[in-house]
Amino acid sequence: MSRASRVALLFGLCLNLFAACASASLSLSLSVGPDNNGLCPGGTNGYRWSFTPTVSAGDTGPMFFTIYDTGSPCTVEASFPAWKGEVSVTDYPAIFNVEFDCGGSTGCTSGFGGGAAVNDVIFTFATGCFSYAWQDTDAAGAAQSGSARICAPGTPTASEPATLALLGLGLAGFALARRRKLN
């Protein structure tokens, strides 16, 4: 195995280890569908964005997640009884943040009747991507936090610039190794 191949293999292993260590303990799943309750301005119908938090085994509350830089929501419906929802205006009046907070140490992972804790936001649009940040408490009682990006199903997405840069570096490294091997 050439030196360039060993370096590329080592680099790939390091990336995989980093990804495994950086895995989130609170993640969100998202479903989007029409909402026919007339909750948007003028009594119009919107789209129900349902955010369902999932946590690692042993993690407890209090926990929260904030969805950043959304458009104006028609309404926010938190999962009863543990979760509360709140909308805050950013420095720019047309951009909002939506926060869902479960302040207790129990009941954060289940909703009314024992089902999943589903927190809904009604928007006038059906596609898009948002960044979100989260915080919860691990099994040892330590606070932990992170951030991620979530997109509605059907939203076209593009690769992150850092991913494309790493791909380009890898291809350039292979081209350089091949060129040295031919000479």
C-alpha positions in Angstrom: 0.0 0.0 0.0 1.4 3.4 -1.0 2.0 6.2 1.4 -0.8 8.3 -0.2 -3.2 5.4 0.2 -2.3 5.0 3.9 -2.8 8.7 4.5 -6.1 8.7 2.7 -7.2 5.6 4.7 -6.1 7.2 8.0 -7.9 10.5 7.1 -11.1 8.6 6.4 -10.9 6.7 9.7 -10.4 9.9 11.6 -13.5 11.4 9.9 -15.5 8.4 10.9 -14.3 8.5 14.5 -15.2 12.2 14.7 -18.7 11.6 13.3 -19.3 8.8 15.8 -18.1 11.0 18.7 -20.2 14.0 17.6 -23.5 12.1 17.4 -26.3 13.9 19.1 -28.2 12.6 22.0 -31.3 14.6 21.1 -32.5 14.5 17.5 -35.6 15.7 15.8 -37.7 13.9 13.2 -40.0 16.0 11.0 -43.2 15.4 9.1 -45.1 18.1 7.2 -48.7 17.9 6.0 -51.6 20.1 5.2 -53.5 21.6 8.1 -57.1 22.4 7.4 -58.0 24.2 10.6 -57.8 27.7 9.2 -55.2 28.9 11.7 -53.3 31.1 9.3 -54.1 34.8 8.6 -57.5 35.4 7.1 -58.6 31.9 8.2 -56.5 30.2 5.5 -55.1 26.8 5.8 -51.4 26.2 6.3 -49.0 23.3 6.7 -48.4 21.5 10.0 -44.7 20.9 10.7 -44.5 18.2 13.4 -41.2 18.0 15.3 -40.8 14.8 17.3 -37.7 14.8 19.7 -35.9 11.5 20.4 -33.3 11.2 23.1 -30.6 8.7 24.0 -31.4 6.1 26.6 -31.1 7.5 30.1 -31.3 11.2 29.0 -33.8 13.2 31.0 -35.2 16.7 31.2 -35.0 19.5 31.5 -34.5 19.8 27.7 -35.3 22.2 24.9 -34.8 22.8 21.3 -34.9 26.0 19.3 -35.6 26.2 15.6 -33.9 29.3 14.2 -34.8 31.8 11.5 -38.2 30.7 10.5 -40.8 32.7 8.7 -43.8 33.9 10.7 -45.6 30.9 12.2 -49.4 30.9 12.1 -49.5 29.1 15.5 -47.4 26.9 17.8 -48.8 23.8 19.5 -46.6 22.2 22.1 -47.0 18.6 23.2 -49.1 18.6 26.3 -48.5 18.4 29.3 -44.7 18.6 29.6 -43.7 20.8 26.6 -44.3 24.6 26.2 -43.9 26.4 22.9 -42.8 30.0 22.4 -42.1 32.3 19.4 -39.5 35.1 19.6 -38.8 37.8 17.1 -35.2 38.3 16.0 -33.5 41.6 15.1 -35.2 41.5 11.8 -39.0 41.6 12.3 -39.9 39.1 9.6 -37.6 36.3 11.0 -38.6 34.3 14.1 -37.2 31.6 16.3 -39.5 28.9 17.8 -38.5 27.3 21.1 -40.0 24.2 22.6 -39.1 23.7 26.3 -39.7 20.7 28.6 -38.7 22.1 32.0 -39.4 19.0 34.0 -37.2 15.9 34.5 -39.9 13.5 33.5 -42.5 13.3 30.7 -40.3 15.0 28.1 -40.2 12.0 25.7 -43.9 11.2 25.7 -47.0 13.3 25.0 -50.6 13.1 26.0 -51.8 9.5 26.5 -48.3 8.1 26.4 -47.7 8.7 22.7 -44.6 10.4 21.2 -44.1 14.1 22.2 -45.0 15.9 19.0 -44.5 19.7 18.9 -46.3 21.4 16.0 -45.7 24.7 14.1 -48.2 25.8 11.5 -46.6 27.7 8.6 -47.9 29.0 5.3 -45.2 27.0 3.4 -44.6 23.3 3.0 -40.9 23.0 2.2 -37.7 24.5 3.7 -34.8 23.8 6.0 -34.0 25.1 9.4 -31.1 25.0 11.9 -31.9 24.0 15.4 -30.0 23.8 18.7 -30.8 21.5 21.6 -29.9 20.9 25.2 -30.8 18.0 27.6 -29.3 16.2 30.6 -27.5 12.9 30.2 -27.9 9.8 32.5 -25.1 11.1 34.8 -26.9 14.4 35.3 -24.5 16.5 33.1 -25.9 19.1 30.6 -25.2 18.4 27.0 -26.0 20.4 23.9 -25.6 20.5 20.1 -27.0 21.8 16.9 -28.1 20.3 13.6 -30.1 21.1 10.5 -33.5 19.7 9.6 -35.4 19.8 6.2 -39.0 19.1 5.4 -39.4 16.0 3.2 -39.3 17.0 -0.5 -37.0 20.0 0.1 -34.1 20.0 -2.4 -30.8 20.2 -0.4 -27.3 20.9 -1.4 -24.1 19.5 0.2 -22.4 21.6 2.8 -19.4 23.6 1.6 -17.1 21.8 4.0 -18.2 18.4 2.7 -17.5 19.5 -0.9 -14.1 20.9 0.2 -13.1 17.6 1.8 -14.2 15.7 -1.3 -12.1 18.0 -3.5 -9.1 17.6 -1.3 -9.4 13.8 -1.4 -9.7 13.8 -5.2 -6.7 16.2 -5.5 -4.7 13.8 -3.2 -5.5 10.8 -5.3 -4.6 12.7 -8.5 -1.3 13.8 -7.0 -0.5 10.2 -5.8 -1.3 8.8 -9.3 0.9 11.5 -11.0 3.8 10.6 -8.7 3.3 6.9 -9.3 3.4 7.5 -13.1 6.6 9.5 -12.9 
